[in-house]
């Protein structure tokens, strides 16, 4: 079952028409860089990075930076990138649940509503799973989780005729 359907969300099969600049921005995002750091790496203004991320979000139905990275990973756009992280410590079942929800772009409040936790408890699980994965951002946690096989590319999404 696709990750989004498992969380009760409708599937969106948008065709990927990202520019090479947008792919580069998402790659840096997956490595845990801020908009300002991405802009410095690419010789852009931070506002240009924000504009590209807003466009990607709008066109692909994701609302968070981690959701953008998850979307790209599920479509094999970020395969085998070096996104940091150390050898991982085991995650608890709840941390895995939170990580999966982060990967589809849910906010702490939305995750809390889905799995009956307070947003502050979701934040606590997020901090702990980031520490266990050796990362500093939610987007980087998603990229590392896909690289480590903690999150799986859904074959149904991969074979969609629109992808």
C-alpha positions in Angstrom: 0.0 0.0 0.0 1.4 3.4 -0.9 2.6 5.5 2.1 0.0 8.3 1.5 -2.9 5.8 1.3 -1.7 4.2 4.6 -2.0 7.6 6.2 -5.5 8.2 4.8 -4.3 10.7 2.2 -5.3 10.8 -1.5 -2.6 9.8 -4.0 -1.4 12.4 -6.4 0.5 11.2 -9.5 2.0 14.3 -10.9 4.5 14.0 -13.7 7.9 15.2 -12.6 8.9 18.2 -14.6 11.5 19.7 -12.3 14.3 21.8 -13.7 17.9 20.8 -13.0 18.1 23.8 -10.6 15.1 22.5 -8.7 16.6 19.0 -8.5 19.9 20.6 -7.2 18.0 22.6 -4.6 16.2 19.4 -3.4 19.5 17.5 -3.3 21.0 20.2 -1.0 17.8 20.2 1.0 18.1 16.4 1.5 21.6 17.1 2.9 20.2 19.2 5.6 21.0 22.7 4.3 18.9 25.8 5.0 17.7 28.0 2.3 20.5 30.5 3.0 23.1 27.7 2.8 21.6 26.3 -0.4 21.7 29.7 -1.9 25.3 30.2 -1.0 26.2 26.8 -2.5 24.4 27.5 -5.8 25.2 31.2 -6.1 21.5 32.2 -5.7 19.5 34.5 -3.5 17.7 32.8 -0.6 14.5 34.2 -2.0 15.1 32.3 -5.3 15.5 29.1 -3.3 12.3 29.8 -1.4 10.5 30.5 -4.7 11.6 27.2 -6.2 10.6 25.2 -3.1 7.2 26.9 -3.1 6.7 26.0 -6.7 7.7 22.4 -6.1 5.3 22.2 -3.1 2.4 23.7 -5.0 2.9 21.6 -8.1 3.4 18.3 -6.3 0.9 18.6 -3.4 3.4 18.6 -0.5 3.6 21.2 2.1 6.9 20.7 4.0 10.6 20.6 3.2 10.7 17.0 4.4 7.7 16.2 2.3 9.5 17.5 -0.8 12.5 15.2 -0.1 10.2 12.3 0.6 8.3 12.9 -2.7 11.7 13.0 -4.6 12.9 9.9 -2.9 9.7 7.9 -3.6 10.2 8.8 -7.3 13.9 7.8 -7.3 15.1 11.4 -8.0 17.5 11.4 -5.1 19.1 7.9 -5.4 22.5 7.3 -3.8 23.2 10.9 -2.8 25.4 11.5 0.2 23.0 13.1 2.7 24.9 12.6 5.9 23.8 10.6 8.8 25.8 8.1 10.8 25.3 4.4 11.4 21.9 4.4 12.8 20.6 3.4 16.2 17.4 1.4 16.1 14.3 3.5 16.0 11.3 2.8 18.2 8.0 1.8 16.5 6.6 5.2 17.3 9.6 7.0 15.8 9.3 4.9 12.7 5.6 5.9 12.5 6.5 9.6 12.9 9.3 9.4 10.3 6.9 7.9 7.8 4.4 10.7 8.4 7.2 13.3 8.1 8.2 11.8 4.8 4.8 12.5 3.2 4.9 16.1 4.4 2.6 16.0 7.5 3.2 18.7 10.1 3.6 17.9 13.8 0.0 18.8 14.4 -1.3 16.6 11.6 0.9 13.7 12.7 -0.4 14.1 16.3 -4.0 14.0 15.1 -3.4 10.9 13.0 -1.7 8.9 15.8 -3.3 10.5 18.8 -0.3 12.4 20.2 0.2 16.0 21.3 2.3 18.0 18.8 5.0 18.4 21.5 5.2 14.6 21.8 5.6 14.4 18.1 8.4 17.0 18.3 10.1 14.9 21.0 10.0 11.7 18.8 11.3 13.8 15.8 14.3 15.1 17.8 15.1 11.6 19.0 14.8 10.0 15.6 17.0 12.7 14.1 19.6 12.1 16.8 19.4 8.3 16.2 19.9 8.9 12.5 22.7 11.4 13.1 21.0 14.2 11.2 19.9 17.7 12.0 16.8 18.3 9.9 13.5 16.5 9.1 14.3 16.6 5.4 17.7 15.1 6.0 16.1 12.4 8.2 13.8 11.4 5.3 16.7 11.2 2.8 18.8 9.1 5.2 15.9 6.9 6.0 15.3 6.1 2.3 19.1 5.5 1.8 19.1 3.1 4.8 16.0 1.3 3.7 13.9 2.4 6.6 11.4 3.9 4.2 10.7 2.1 1.0 10.1 3.4 -2.5 6.6 2.2 -3.3 6.6 0.1 -6.5 3.0 1.1 -7.3 4.0 4.8 -7.4 7.2 3.9 -9.3 5.2 2.2 -12.1 2.5 4.8 -12.4 1.9 5.6 -16.0 2.2 9.4 -15.3 5.6 9.0 -13.6 
